[in-house]
Structure formats: structure tokens, C-alpha cells
Amino acid sequence: MPTGWHAACWHPQSCRLVSSPACWVHRFSCGCCDENRSHRVLELEQVSLQRAGKRLLWQVSLQAVPGELCVILGPNGAGKSTLLQVMSGYLRPDSGRVRLGGQDTVGLSAARLASLRAVVEQQTTVPSGWRVSELVAAGSYFAAPGQQAAAMAQALTLTDTSRLAQRRLDSLSGGEVQRAHLARALCQLLASTQPERYLLLDEATAALDFAIADSQMAQWRQLAQDLHIGVVAVVHDLNLALRHADRVLLLQDGCSIAFGRTADIMQQARLEAIYGIRLAELISPDAGIRAFVPHTTR
Ligand SMILES: Nc1ncnc2c1ncn2[C@@H]1O[C@H](COP(=O)(O)OP(=O)(O)OP(=O)(O)O)[C@@H](O)[C@H]1O
């Protein structure tokens, strides 16, 4: 029998409640997964936050693990960026806890935080006149001198920004600037020696064209697996999430509506309720691809 409340089991193959549909949705303690809850998880537990008398987040829980791409979805104003800022340690929740590497983020030094997570924010600013190489190098600020050059070179290669390295940021397109910031964040993680590292991305595909956005999402998932980092991304495009996310958190009005494996969470009726729109679900039997499009009558 379940013995209490705790976050969902991340090892369903060894979970004795796996056959129970309630296991993910209701987050029962299954007991057997306690030992699997490694300190490498990025964990939000019942996080709430209020600003100017408005409830921005209410008892939101989530776990992200290295090797996976976790996507946060929800309508405008749902609280996605606020949640990512709480996860990043930029905002302190009024109640609840955020743990990174087994430690509460409250009280972690800037250097320790920088070794555990790197963030690409929705609105990015850089000092005028900076070149891409300078921005990326800033990602390795806390690294040992011997690790900086290698981390920078690898980050530029992985994000296909080597050819932009000597360009000034103010001469780049919006999409190129976003990729440069991704390179800076990756450089930060590559320069870290921590076994648990997280890449937190807020609408980092917003300025990218359809094809590049798709390949970026595929690349994030691949990077998560290859570098064994956890990637948490706020995304607006339902179909990008459907195609690439391992897990999805649906937010509405600051509340978690559902969290779990992508195929289980992204159900038509649930998405229609959250976004307040009728959707058609398209399925390509040959390619095995699902997609949602607004169902409008003309
Ligand atoms: N400091 C603040 N004081 C008051 N309200 C705030 C503050 N910060 C954010 N909000 C409000 O909280 C809500 C959630 O904002 P947030 O930016 O997290 O949403 P979001 O889901 O990321 O939205 P979008 O998809 O439009 O980027 C919004 O209604 C916003 O106006």
C-alpha cells in the first residue's frame, strides 16, 4: 500500500505500482522508488509564489532528471517563466522547496549554482559591443582556467556557432543571438565538474525558424542524453513538445494541471481545456507522428 506522499517514481520498470494508472498522476509513494530518488534530481516540491497580491504559482511540483528533456507548456501568463526563475534560483518561493544536487537552492552560492545549472532567459541583454566569443567565454567564468578553452570550443561546435565567434552580437539576427546564448549556457555546464547539471531554457526556440526550432529541440534531447544533463525548456509550440519532450508539465493559472510522460499528458481534451480552443489531432500512420492544430470552421 502507498505509505505517503512523495514525488513520482522515475523508475516505473522497477515500481510495483507501475500497473496503477494513479502512479504518475497522483504521485503516491510506491516505497520501492525511494532508493532510486537520487540526489541528481532537480526537484520542485509544492512551490508557491505570490507577487503584488497575485498568486503566480500554487503548489507546483516537478522532477527533472539528467538525460531527459522536460518541457513546460501552458498559455500566456500561466507562470512558466516564473517557474523557471524559481528553478534557476533567481526567485525565492514563498513556500515549498527547490532542490538541486540534493541541496536547497536557497543559500547556495552563485558559484555553486552556476556549476549546477545554466539558464537562457526569455529576455536577454548583453553589454554593447560584445562578440559571441566573449559571451560564450562568460559562461565559463567560474571554471578552472584549464577547462575554459575546451568548454568554449565544444559549446561553439555543439551549437554550430563557431563561424559566428568573432561577430559582434549586435550584428546578429535574433535566431543567431539565441544560439549564442545557448552556447554560453552550454559552455557553463561543460566547464562544470558536477555530475548533476541542468540547462534551463525559456522560450529558446522563439526566434528560430520552423526547421531550426525542430532541429534544436532534437539536439537538446540528444545533448541531454550524450552529456547526461537535464534540460528543462519552456516552449509554446505543442507539436515541438509532442515530438521531442520526454516529459511535460502543463501549467495553467500558476497551477500544475498534469505532469508525466509526454504521450500520457498531451491529450486532446486536456489541451483544449487549458488553451480554451478546439483542436484537431492529426496522426500520420506511416511516420507515427501526432500533431495538434486549431480546429476552426471558416
Ligand atoms: N513581479 C510581478 N508582479 C506581479 N505580477 C507578475 C510579476 N511577475 C509576473 N507576473 C504575472 O504573473 C503571470 C505569469 O507570468 P509569467 O511570465 O511567468 O507567465 P508565462 O507563462 O511565462 O507567460 P508567457 O507565455 O506570456 O511568457 C503573468 O500574469 C504576469 O503578469
Ligand as a Chemical Component Dictionary entry (heavy atoms), coordinates in Angstrom:
data_LIG
# 
_chem_comp.id                   LIG 
_chem_comp.type                 NON-POLYMER 
_chem_comp.pdbx_formal_charge   0 
_chem_comp.three_letter_code    LIG 
# 
loop_
_chem_comp_atom.comp_id 
_chem_comp_atom.atom_id 
_chem_comp_atom.alt_atom_id 
_chem_comp_atom.type_symbol 
_chem_comp_atom.charge 
_chem_comp_atom.model_Cartn_x 
_chem_comp_atom.model_Cartn_y 
_chem_comp_atom.model_Cartn_z 
_chem_comp_atom.pdbx_ordinal 
LIG N1  N1  N 0 6.591 40.792 -10.316 1  
LIG C1  C1  C 0 5.345 40.549 -10.684 2  
LIG N2  N2  N 0 4.318 41.191 -10.105 3  
LIG C2  C2  C 0 3.049 40.953 -10.466 4  
LIG N3  N3  N 0 2.690 40.064 -11.422 5  
LIG C3  C3  C 0 3.685 39.405 -12.027 6  
LIG C4  C4  C 0 5.050 39.601 -11.707 7  
LIG N4  N4  N 0 5.798 38.784 -12.477 8  
LIG C5  C5  C 0 4.928 38.115 -13.261 9  
LIG N5  N5  N 0 3.666 38.490 -13.001 10 
LIG C6  C6  C 0 2.453 37.965 -13.620 11 
LIG O1  O1  O 0 2.436 36.566 -13.411 12 
LIG C7  C7  C 0 1.842 35.894 -14.512 13 
LIG C8  C8  C 0 2.776 34.808 -15.007 14 
LIG O2  O2  O 0 3.878 35.417 -15.666 15 
LIG P1  P1  P 0 4.927 34.536 -16.446 16 
LIG O3  O3  O 0 5.839 35.464 -17.161 17 
LIG O4  O4  O 0 5.523 33.569 -15.516 18 
LIG O5  O5  O 0 3.978 33.763 -17.470 19 
LIG P2  P2  P 0 4.335 32.870 -18.721 20 
LIG O6  O6  O 0 3.549 31.627 -18.609 21 
LIG O7  O7  O 0 5.802 32.722 -18.852 22 
LIG O8  O8  O 0 3.761 33.790 -19.884 23 
LIG P3  P3  P 0 4.190 33.962 -21.436 24 
LIG O9  O9  O 0 3.815 32.686 -22.113 25 
LIG O10 O10 O 0 3.318 35.099 -21.865 26 
LIG O11 O11 O 0 5.646 34.286 -21.498 27 
LIG C9  C9  C 0 1.529 36.980 -15.533 28 
LIG O12 O12 O 0 0.174 37.309 -15.437 29 
LIG C10 C10 C 0 2.399 38.148 -15.122 30 
LIG O13 O13 O 0 1.818 39.381 -15.468 31 
# 
loop_
_chem_comp_bond.comp_id 
_chem_comp_bond.atom_id_1 
_chem_comp_bond.atom_id_2 
_chem_comp_bond.value_order 
_chem_comp_bond.pdbx_ordinal 
LIG N1  C1  SING 1  
LIG C1  N2  SING 2  
LIG C1  C4  DOUB 3  
LIG N2  C2  DOUB 4  
LIG C2  N3  SING 5  
LIG N3  C3  DOUB 6  
LIG C3  C4  SING 7  
LIG C3  N5  SING 8  
LIG C4  N4  SING 9  
LIG N4  C5  DOUB 10 
LIG C5  N5  SING 11 
LIG N5  C6  SING 12 
LIG C6  O1  SING 13 
LIG C6  C10 SING 14 
LIG O1  C7  SING 15 
LIG C7  C8  SING 16 
LIG C7  C9  SING 17 
LIG C8  O2  SING 18 
LIG O2  P1  SING 19 
LIG P1  O3  DOUB 20 
LIG P1  O4  SING 21 
LIG P1  O5  SING 22 
LIG O5  P2  SING 23 
LIG P2  O6  DOUB 24 
LIG P2  O7  SING 25 
LIG P2  O8  SING 26 
LIG O8  P3  SING 27 
LIG P3  O9  DOUB 28 
LIG P3  O10 SING 29 
LIG P3  O11 SING 30 
LIG C9  O12 SING 31 
LIG C9  C10 SING 32 
LIG C10 O13 SING 33 
# 
